[in-house]
Amino acid sequence: EPLTISINPRTPAPYTNVTITIGSTLIDLPSSELSISVDGQVVSEGGRTASVRTGGPGSKMTIVARAVTTTKTYEKTLVVIPAQVALIVEPVGTAHPLYAGAILIAPESRVRLVALPDIRTSAGIQIEKKDLAFTWKLGDQILQDQSGLWKDVLVATAPVRYRDAEVTVTVTTKDLSISAQTATFISPVDPFARIYKSDPLGGIDFGNALSGTFLLAGPEE
């Protein structure tokens, strides 16, 4: 197309700053009269970029870019609906009930990622999960088998030691009119040992992990 509009970030979240840039490979933009308007209000005249802030979830923002040359007027419209998605990372493992901490990600262990999208219509109605498509990526590779409608959970294998893996999820509506994207890094940690006292009568004292030097009091310790 003669005139294009690009935004950064490409999938803006609610209440975030967005940079609008107009471009063209056919129009001599430096010699043209340029303007950018958002929802009918001019936010930039003469420049190729503008910065605006998105509204709440589901709010519609209409961007109009215009370039006037000596012979013709070019116009491009882009509608932006902010949306967001959060990622929960859960190591697939177990710990005793009294463990004072969270389970960490071990090298090459199983990890569960759960996507929690907040995508709404212009009326503020949240779109149900059954009407959303989830695209999972590991680095630059799309995980085809784990992507699709309803697939908001990804179970993957953590990388080896000293390496991080970037996982990205993109959530879109069926008509591709609204999308949200987020990414996270999976960073495995080195394992460490916890030692507990096992009493012959009371069993294992999982409420207190031993530290420092521990002296054995008798043959049954």
Buried (B, 14 or more C-beta within 10 A) or exposed (E): EEBBBEBEEEBBBBEEEBEBBBBBEEBEBEEBEBBBBBEEEEBBEEEBBBEBEBBEBBBEBEBBBBBBBEEEEBEBEBEBBBBBBEBEBBBBEEBEEEEEEEEBBBBEBBBEBBBEBBBBBEEEEEBEBEEBBBBBBBEEEEBEEBBEEEBBBBEBBBBEEEEEBEBBBBBBBEEEEBBBBBEBEBBBEEEEEEEBBEEEEEEEEBEEBEEEEEEEEEEEE
